[in-house]
């Protein structure tokens, strides 16, 4: 039973990724979040149901003038090795 729960949780995360891809394809900005108090979210929004939170995502049209510059990234050759 526990393996089923974790498998379902993982699959829910993957489906959430598809939601984000679809929303971005429609021109929406997405802000997925973890690290919140799941128990508090579940009590506030899902009390009396079997539903549990996995992650939060905000959707909308952001203000591009308020974006931070992207942090530096490693080049592929620096981060990966193919043998």
Secondary structure, DSSP 4 states (H G I P E B T S, - for coil): -HHHHHHHHHHHHHHHHHHHHHHHHTT-EEEEE-SS-HHHHHHHHHTTSS-----EEEEE---GGGPPPPPP---HHHH----
